[in-house]
Amino acid sequence: MERSKEFQEFCNQMLKAVKKRFPEKVTIEIHKVLKNNSTELDGLVILAPEQMLSPNFYLQMYFEEYKKGVDIASLAKQIEETYYEVLCDGENLELDMSFESCEEKIVFRLVSYDRNSLLLQTVPHLRFLDMAVTFHILLRQDEEGIGSVRITNQLSHTWNLDAEALFNLAKVNTKRIFPQKAYSMTSMMKRILDFEKNGESRNYFNIEAAGQIAQVDEPYVITNSNGINGASVILYTDILKEIGEFLGEDFYLLPSSIHEMLAIPVSAPMDVAEMHEMVGEVNKSCVVSEEILSDNVYRYECRTETIRICTDK
């Protein structure tokens, strides 16, 4: 409770400090922003009359800097400089939200269904096992990551598109923009060592390359080309079938996070209960709450080409 009061006071001081750095005609406010898994952040927004939108400056991040000794004035200056850098970089946020402009930028993500009950009321989505498929407009992709806008019920209504129609578009775009990537745990360690030794890293963009230096029964990491929201590749057409054909048997899928899945052959010396416990422990101790996908383990059956939950309580 005490920390909450401290944070609230910090937000008030930051709002006043940032307002001092902008003309009076600029509106500066703090809004609650609902992120993945019902994570709620305090976003400071700067709305100039000539700008339609503003980037969110999440004050929880600046609060961590404040606790390390950075003063309010310095943090407010950081926000001001970052805001103008965004504008100077051409990202002035005058977005064309027409369907014609966004059609080839619509992509999907996989998120937890239960952990996003409030969010899913506001966005078009499809249920997939214990997960949900949501839709986003990709704004940028560069060395710093990606920028996107979530598609809301209001926007999909404006476009006159339901979730099924959005999925049909997104399944083409997502695979084209974020190609699948698979590698064995052995190859991952080799890539890390190569990078530390030579500053070089081999990339594995298909399941065949992933197995070149794999050990028997070891897990394979399944993700996309940039490793962001990569668990959604299991929705790509035929990818699970391809993995099964490569392994030559059924396999389990373990959700590491929203960013990746682990594929483990059923012949591996680990039972479902052990894998379920491992997923739970990783989610509790290694994955930030906003990036947890599921606590369950899934099994893909090659004969029927179906995936099912095998640990749902």
C-alpha positions as a Markdown table, in Angstrom:
| # | Residue | x | y | z |
|---|---|---|---|---|
| 1 | Met | 0.0 | 0.0 | 0.0 |
| 2 | Glu | 2.8 | 2.4 | 0.9 |
| 3 | Arg | 4.5 | 1.7 | -2.5 |
| 4 | Ser | 1.2 | 2.4 | -4.2 |
| 5 | Lys | 1.0 | 5.8 | -2.5 |
| 6 | Glu | 4.6 | 6.5 | -3.5 |
| 7 | Phe | 3.9 | 5.6 | -7.1 |
| 8 | Gln | 0.8 | 7.8 | -7.2 |
| 9 | Glu | 2.7 | 10.8 | -5.9 |
| 10 | Phe | 5.4 | 10.0 | -8.5 |
| 11 | Cys | 2.8 | 10.1 | -11.3 |
| 12 | Asn | 1.4 | 13.4 | -10.1 |
| 13 | Gln | 4.9 | 15.0 | -10.0 |
| 14 | Met | 5.7 | 13.6 | -13.4 |
| 15 | Leu | 2.5 | 15.0 | -14.9 |
| 16 | Lys | 3.3 | 18.5 | -13.5 |
| 17 | Ala | 7.0 | 18.3 | -14.7 |
| 18 | Val | 6.1 | 17.2 | -18.2 |
| 19 | Lys | 3.4 | 19.8 | -18.6 |
| 20 | Lys | 6.0 | 22.5 | -17.8 |
| 21 | Arg | 8.1 | 21.4 | -20.8 |
| 22 | Phe | 5.2 | 21.9 | -23.4 |
| 23 | Pro | 3.0 | 24.8 | -24.5 |
| 24 | Glu | -0.3 | 25.2 | -22.8 |
| 25 | Lys | -2.2 | 24.2 | -25.9 |
| 26 | Val | -0.7 | 20.7 | -25.6 |
| 27 | Thr | -2.9 | 18.2 | -23.6 |
| 28 | Ile | -0.9 | 16.0 | -21.3 |
| 29 | Glu | -2.8 | 13.2 | -19.4 |
| 30 | Ile | -2.3 | 9.9 | -17.7 |
| 31 | His | -4.5 | 7.0 | -18.8 |
| 32 | Lys | -4.8 | 3.4 | -17.6 |
| 33 | Val | -3.7 | 1.1 | -20.4 |
| 34 | Leu | -4.8 | -2.5 | -20.3 |
| 35 | Lys | -2.0 | -4.7 | -21.7 |
| 36 | Asn | -1.8 | -8.5 | -22.2 |
| 37 | Asn | -2.9 | -10.8 | -19.4 |
| 38 | Ser | -4.8 | -7.9 | -17.7 |
| 39 | Thr | -1.6 | -6.1 | -16.9 |
| 40 | Glu | -2.6 | -2.5 | -16.2 |
| 41 | Leu | -0.1 | 0.3 | -16.8 |
| 42 | Asp | -0.2 | 4.1 | -16.4 |
| 43 | Gly | 0.5 | 5.7 | -19.7 |
| 44 | Leu | 1.4 | 9.4 | -20.0 |
| 45 | Val | 0.2 | 10.7 | -23.4 |
| 46 | Ile | 1.1 | 14.0 | -25.1 |
| 47 | Leu | -1.6 | 15.3 | -27.5 |
| 48 | Ala | -0.6 | 18.3 | -29.6 |
| 49 | Pro | -3.4 | 19.9 | -31.6 |
| 50 | Glu | -1.8 | 19.0 | -34.9 |
| 51 | Gln | -1.2 | 15.3 | -33.9 |
| 52 | Met | -3.9 | 12.7 | -34.0 |
| 53 | Leu | -2.2 | 10.2 | -31.5 |
| 54 | Ser | 0.6 | 10.0 | -29.1 |
| 55 | Pro | 3.0 | 7.3 | -28.0 |
| 56 | Asn | 2.4 | 6.0 | -24.5 |
| 57 | Phe | 5.1 | 6.7 | -21.9 |
| 58 | Tyr | 4.6 | 4.0 | -19.3 |
| 59 | Leu | 5.3 | 5.5 | -15.9 |
| 60 | Gln | 6.1 | 2.2 | -14.2 |
| 61 | Met | 9.3 | 2.1 | -16.3 |
| 62 | Tyr | 10.2 | 5.7 | -15.3 |
| 63 | Phe | 9.4 | 4.9 | -11.6 |
| 64 | Glu | 12.1 | 2.2 | -11.6 |
| 65 | Glu | 14.6 | 4.8 | -12.8 |
| 66 | Tyr | 13.3 | 7.2 | -10.1 |
| 67 | Lys | 13.9 | 4.6 | -7.4 |
| 68 | Lys | 17.5 | 4.3 | -8.6 |
| 69 | Gly | 18.0 | 8.0 | -8.0 |
| 70 | Val | 17.1 | 9.7 | -11.2 |
| 71 | Asp | 15.2 | 12.9 | -10.4 |
| 72 | Ile | 11.8 | 14.0 | -11.7 |
| 73 | Ala | 13.2 | 16.8 | -13.9 |
| 74 | Ser | 15.6 | 14.5 | -15.7 |
| 75 | Leu | 12.8 | 11.9 | -16.4 |
| 76 | Ala | 10.5 | 14.6 | -17.7 |
| 77 | Lys | 13.3 | 15.8 | -20.0 |
| 78 | Gln | 13.7 | 12.2 | -21.2 |
| 79 | Ile | 10.0 | 12.0 | -22.1 |
| 80 | Glu | 10.2 | 15.4 | -23.9 |
| 81 | Glu | 13.2 | 14.4 | -26.0 |
| 82 | Thr | 11.8 | 11.0 | -26.8 |
| 83 | Tyr | 8.5 | 12.5 | -28.0 |
| 84 | Tyr | 10.3 | 14.9 | -30.4 |
| 85 | Glu | 12.6 | 12.1 | -31.6 |
| 86 | Val | 9.5 | 10.1 | -32.6 |
| 87 | Leu | 8.2 | 13.0 | -34.5 |
| 88 | Cys | 11.5 | 13.8 | -36.2 |
| 89 | Asp | 11.9 | 10.1 | -37.2 |
| 90 | Gly | 8.7 | 10.5 | -39.3 |
| 91 | Glu | 6.5 | 8.6 | -36.9 |
| 92 | Asn | 4.2 | 11.5 | -36.4 |
| 93 | Leu | 1.4 | 9.1 | -35.8 |
| 94 | Glu | -0.8 | 10.6 | -38.5 |
| 95 | Leu | -2.0 | 7.1 | -39.2 |
| 96 | Asp | -4.2 | 6.1 | -42.2 |
| 97 | Met | -6.6 | 3.7 | -40.6 |
| 98 | Ser | -8.5 | 2.9 | -43.8 |
| 99 | Phe | -8.8 | -0.8 | -44.6 |
| 100 | Glu | -7.0 | -0.2 | -47.9 |
| 101 | Ser | -4.0 | 1.1 | -46.1 |
| 102 | Cys | -4.0 | -1.6 | -43.3 |
| 103 | Glu | -5.0 | -4.7 | -45.3 |
| 104 | Glu | -1.6 | -6.1 | -45.8 |
| 105 | Lys | -0.4 | -5.1 | -42.3 |
| 106 | Ile | -3.0 | -7.1 | -40.3 |
| 107 | Val | -1.3 | -9.8 | -38.2 |
| 108 | Phe | -2.4 | -12.1 | -35.4 |
| 109 | Arg | -1.1 | -13.0 | -32.0 |
| 110 | Leu | -1.8 | -15.8 | -29.5 |
| 111 | Val | -2.7 | -14.8 | -25.9 |
| 112 | Ser | -4.2 | -16.5 | -22.9 |
| 113 | Tyr | -8.0 | -16.6 | -23.0 |
| 114 | Asp | -8.7 | -16.6 | -19.3 |
| 115 | Arg | -6.1 | -14.0 | -18.4 |
| 116 | Asn | -7.5 | -11.5 | -20.9 |
| 117 | Ser | -11.3 | -11.7 | -20.1 |
| 118 | Leu | -11.7 | -7.9 | -19.9 |
| 119 | Leu | -9.5 | -7.2 | -23.0 |
| 120 | Leu | -11.3 | -9.7 | -25.2 |
| 121 | Gln | -14.6 | -7.9 | -24.6 |
| 122 | Thr | -13.2 | -5.0 | -26.6 |
| 123 | Val | -11.5 | -6.7 | -29.5 |
| 124 | Pro | -12.5 | -9.2 | -32.2 |
| 125 | His | -10.9 | -12.6 | -31.5 |
| 126 | Leu | -11.2 | -16.3 | -32.0 |
| 127 | Arg | -11.0 | -19.0 | -29.4 |
| 128 | Phe | -8.2 | -21.5 | -29.9 |
| 129 | Leu | -8.0 | -24.2 | -27.2 |
| 130 | Asp | -7.4 | -22.3 | -23.9 |
| 131 | Met | -6.0 | -19.4 | -25.9 |
| 132 | Ala | -7.3 | -16.5 | -28.0 |
| 133 | Val | -6.3 | -15.1 | -31.4 |
| 134 | Thr | -6.2 | -11.3 | -31.5 |
| 135 | Phe | -5.5 | -9.0 | -34.4 |
| 136 | His | -3.1 | -6.1 | -34.8 |
| 137 | Ile | -1.9 | -3.6 | -37.4 |
| 138 | Leu | 1.9 | -3.6 | -37.8 |
| 139 | Leu | 3.2 | -0.1 | -37.9 |
| 140 | Arg | 7.0 | -0.7 | -37.9 |
| 141 | Gln | 9.6 | -3.5 | -37.6 |
| 142 | Asp | 13.2 | -2.6 | -37.0 |
| 143 | Glu | 16.2 | -3.4 | -34.9 |
| 144 | Glu | 14.5 | -2.0 | -31.9 |
| 145 | Gly | 11.5 | -4.3 | -32.2 |
| 146 | Ile | 8.0 | -3.8 | -33.6 |
| 147 | Gly | 5.2 | -1.3 | -33.2 |
| 148 | Ser | 1.6 | -2.2 | -33.6 |
| 149 | Val | -2.0 | -1.1 | -32.9 |
| 150 | Arg | -4.5 | -3.5 | -31.6 |
| 151 | Ile | -7.7 | -3.9 | -33.7 |
| 152 | Thr | -10.7 | -3.1 | -31.6 |
| 153 | Asn | -14.4 | -4.0 | -32.1 |
| 154 | Gln | -15.0 | -0.4 | -33.2 |
| 155 | Leu | -12.4 | -0.5 | -35.9 |
| 156 | Ser | -13.4 | -4.0 | -37.2 |
| 157 | His | -17.0 | -2.7 | -37.3 |
| 158 | Thr | -15.9 | 0.3 | -39.3 |
| 159 | Trp | -14.2 | -2.1 | -41.7 |
| 160 | Asn | -17.3 | -4.4 | -41.7 |
| 161 | Leu | -15.0 | -7.4 | -41.0 |
| 162 | Asp | -15.6 | -10.1 | -38.3 |
| 163 | Ala | -12.9 | -12.2 | -36.6 |
| 164 | Glu | -13.0 | -14.9 | -39.2 |
| 165 | Ala | -12.4 | -12.4 | -42.0 |
| 166 | Leu | -9.6 | -10.8 | -40.1 |
| 167 | Phe | -8.0 | -14.3 | -39.4 |
| 168 | Asn | -8.1 | -15.1 | -43.1 |
| 169 | Leu | -6.1 | -11.9 | -43.9 |
| 170 | Ala | -3.8 | -12.3 | -40.9 |
| 171 | Lys | -2.8 | -15.9 | -41.6 |
| 172 | Val | -1.3 | -14.8 | -44.9 |
| 173 | Asn | 0.3 | -11.6 | -43.7 |
| 174 | Thr | 1.7 | -12.9 | -40.4 |
| 175 | Lys | 3.5 | -15.8 | -42.1 |
| 176 | Arg | 4.9 | -13.5 | -44.8 |
| 177 | Ile | 6.0 | -10.8 | -42.4 |
| 178 | Phe | 7.2 | -13.1 | -39.5 |
| 179 | Pro | 8.4 | -16.4 | -41.1 |
| 180 | Gln | 8.6 | -19.4 | -38.9 |
| 181 | Lys | 11.8 | -20.3 | -37.2 |
| 182 | Ala | 12.8 | -23.5 | -35.5 |
| 183 | Tyr | 16.0 | -24.7 | -33.9 |
| 184 | Ser | 17.1 | -27.4 | -31.5 |
| 185 | Met | 18.3 | -26.6 | -28.0 |
| 186 | Thr | 21.8 | -27.7 | -29.0 |
| 187 | Ser | 21.9 | -25.4 | -32.0 |
| 188 | Met | 20.6 | -22.5 | -29.8 |
| 189 | Met | 23.5 | -23.0 | -27.4 |
| 190 | Lys | 25.9 | -23.2 | -30.3 |
| 191 | Arg | 24.5 | -19.9 | -31.7 |
| 192 | Ile | 25.1 | -18.3 | -28.3 |
| 193 | Leu | 28.7 | -19.5 | -28.1 |
| 194 | Asp | 29.3 | -18.5 | -31.7 |
| 195 | Phe | 28.0 | -15.0 | -31.0 |
| 196 | Glu | 30.1 | -14.7 | -27.8 |
| 197 | Lys | 33.2 | -15.9 | -29.6 |
| 198 | Asn | 32.9 | -14.3 | -33.0 |
| 199 | Gly | 30.0 | -11.9 | -32.9 |
| 200 | Glu | 28.2 | -14.2 | -35.4 |
| 201 | Ser | 25.0 | -16.2 | -35.0 |
| 202 | Arg | 23.6 | -18.8 | -37.4 |
| 203 | Asn | 19.9 | -18.5 | -38.0 |
| 204 | Tyr | 17.6 | -21.5 | -38.5 |
| 205 | Phe | 14.5 | -20.7 | -40.5 |
| 206 | Asn | 13.2 | -24.2 | -41.1 |
| 207 | Ile | 12.8 | -27.4 | -39.2 |
| 208 | Glu | 15.2 | -29.3 | -41.4 |
| 209 | Ala | 18.0 | -26.9 | -40.5 |
| 210 | Ala | 17.0 | -27.1 | -36.9 |
| 211 | Gly | 17.8 | -30.8 | -36.8 |
| 212 | Gln | 21.3 | -30.7 | -38.3 |
| 213 | Ile | 23.1 | -30.7 | -35.0 |
| 214 | Ala | 20.2 | -31.9 | -32.7 |
| 215 | Gln | 20.6 | -34.6 | -30.1 |
| 216 | Val | 18.0 | -37.4 | -29.9 |
| 217 | Asp | 14.8 | -36.5 | -28.1 |
| 218 | Glu | 15.8 | -33.0 | -27.3 |
| 219 | Pro | 13.3 | -30.1 | -27.5 |
| 220 | Tyr | 13.0 | -27.8 | -30.5 |
| 221 | Val | 12.2 | -24.1 | -30.1 |
| 222 | Ile | 9.4 | -23.0 | -32.4 |
| 223 | Thr | 9.1 | -19.2 | -32.9 |
| 224 | Asn | 9.2 | -16.6 | -35.7 |
| 225 | Ser | 11.9 | -14.7 | -37.4 |
| 226 | Asn | 12.3 | -11.9 | -34.8 |
| 227 | Gly | 11.2 | -13.9 | -31.7 |
| 228 | Ile | 8.4 | -11.5 | -30.8 |
| 229 | Asn | 5.0 | -13.1 | -30.3 |
| 230 | Gly | 6.4 | -16.1 | -31.9 |
| 231 | Ala | 4.1 | -18.7 | -30.3 |
| 232 | Ser | 1.5 | -17.7 | -32.8 |
| 233 | Val | 3.4 | -19.6 | -35.6 |
| 234 | Ile | 1.6 | -22.8 | -34.5 |
| 235 | Leu | -1.4 | -21.2 | -36.3 |
| 236 | Tyr | 0.5 | -21.2 | -39.6 |
| 237 | Thr | -0.9 | -23.5 | -42.3 |
| 238 | Asp | 0.7 | -27.0 | -42.1 |
| 239 | Ile | 3.5 | -26.1 | -39.7 |
| 240 | Leu | 2.4 | -28.6 | -37.0 |
| 241 | Lys | 2.1 | -31.3 | -39.7 |
| 242 | Glu | 5.6 | -30.4 | -41.0 |
| 243 | Ile | 7.1 | -30.7 | -37.5 |
| 244 | Gly | 5.4 | -34.1 | -37.0 |
| 245 | Glu | 6.7 | -35.4 | -40.4 |
| 246 | Phe | 10.2 | -34.2 | -39.5 |
| 247 | Leu | 10.1 | -35.8 | -36.0 |
| 248 | Gly | 8.4 | -38.9 | -37.4 |
| 249 | Glu | 6.0 | -39.1 | -34.5 |
| 250 | Asp | 3.5 | -37.2 | -32.3 |
| 251 | Phe | 4.9 | -34.4 | -30.2 |
| 252 | Tyr | 4.1 | -32.2 | -27.2 |
| 253 | Leu | 4.0 | -28.4 | -27.3 |
| 254 | Leu | 5.1 | -26.5 | -24.2 |
| 255 | Pro | 4.3 | -22.8 | -24.1 |
| 256 | Ser | 7.5 | -21.0 | -23.0 |
| 257 | Ser | 5.7 | -17.6 | -23.3 |
| 258 | Ile | 3.8 | -15.7 | -25.9 |
| 259 | His | 7.1 | -15.6 | -27.8 |
| 260 | Glu | 7.8 | -19.3 | -28.4 |
| 261 | Met | 6.8 | -22.9 | -28.0 |
| 262 | Leu | 8.9 | -26.0 | -27.3 |
| 263 | Ala | 8.2 | -29.1 | -29.4 |
| 264 | Ile | 9.1 | -32.4 | -27.6 |
| 265 | Pro | 8.8 | -35.8 | -29.3 |
| 266 | Val | 6.4 | -38.2 | -27.4 |
| 267 | Ser | 9.3 | -40.7 | -27.2 |
| 268 | Ala | 11.3 | -38.3 | -25.1 |
| 269 | Pro | 12.0 | -39.6 | -21.5 |
| 270 | Met | 9.6 | -37.1 | -19.8 |
| 271 | Asp | 6.0 | -37.7 | -19.0 |
| 272 | Val | 3.1 | -35.2 | -19.2 |
| 273 | Ala | 3.0 | -34.5 | -15.5 |
| 274 | Glu | 6.7 | -33.6 | -15.5 |
| 275 | Met | 6.2 | -31.3 | -18.5 |
| 276 | His | 3.2 | -29.7 | -16.9 |
| 277 | Glu | 5.1 | -29.0 | -13.7 |
| 278 | Met | 8.0 | -27.5 | -15.7 |
| 279 | Val | 5.7 | -25.1 | -17.6 |
| 280 | Gly | 4.2 | -24.0 | -14.3 |
| 281 | Glu | 7.5 | -23.4 | -12.7 |
| 282 | Val | 8.8 | -21.4 | -15.7 |
| 283 | Asn | 5.8 | -19.2 | -15.7 |
| 284 | Lys | 6.1 | -18.5 | -12.0 |
| 285 | Ser | 9.8 | -17.9 | -11.9 |
| 286 | Cys | 11.1 | -16.9 | -15.4 |
| 287 | Val | 8.3 | -15.3 | -17.4 |
| 288 | Val | 7.0 | -11.8 | -16.7 |
| 289 | Ser | 3.2 | -11.8 | -16.1 |
| 290 | Glu | 2.4 | -9.9 | -19.3 |
| 291 | Glu | 4.1 | -12.6 | -21.4 |
| 292 | Ile | 2.6 | -15.8 | -19.9 |
| 293 | Leu | 0.6 | -17.7 | -22.5 |
| 294 | Ser | -0.6 | -20.9 | -20.8 |
| 295 | Asp | 0.0 | -23.3 | -18.0 |
| 296 | Asn | -1.0 | -26.3 | -20.1 |
| 297 | Val | 0.8 | -28.8 | -22.3 |
| 298 | Tyr | -0.6 | -29.7 | -25.7 |
| 299 | Arg | -0.2 | -32.8 | -27.9 |
| 300 | Tyr | -0.2 | -32.9 | -31.7 |
| 301 | Glu | -1.4 | -36.2 | -33.3 |
| 302 | Cys | 0.1 | -36.8 | -36.7 |
| 303 | Arg | -2.6 | -39.3 | -37.8 |
| 304 | Thr | -5.5 | -37.0 | -37.2 |
| 305 | Glu | -3.6 | -33.8 | -37.7 |
| 306 | Thr | -5.1 | -32.4 | -34.5 |
| 307 | Ile | -3.9 | -30.6 | -31.4 |
| 308 | Arg | -5.4 | -31.0 | -28.0 |
| 309 | Ile | -4.8 | -29.9 | -24.4 |
| 310 | Cys | -3.5 | -32.9 | -22.4 |
| 311 | Thr | -3.2 | -31.2 | -18.9 |
| 312 | Asp | -6.2 | -29.0 | -18.6 |
| 313 | Lys | -7.5 | -29.1 | -15.0 |
